[in-house]
Amino acid sequence: MKIEYVQQILGELKAEERSIVLMKYQDNMSISELSEMLNLSESAFKMKLKRTRDKIRSRHFELNPDKM
């Protein structure tokens, strides 16, 4: 995935979605740390993260239909 696509997709996310993705994958924070920080149960946080990843994946394929 090209950096331009990553930046575009991240820029299209809501602020909270972008934050959880960056904190999870860039800052390597754990599920328990993030769920506590957001005052969510771990299962609620995992669902929020999954939905955000699904949104990123969907947008990636919209921008790169040949990568499906």
Summary of the structure (lengths in Angstrom):
residues: 68
radius of gyration: 12.8
end to end distance: 12.3
largest distance: 39.5
contacts: 164
relative contact order: 0.16
helix: 79%
strand: 0%
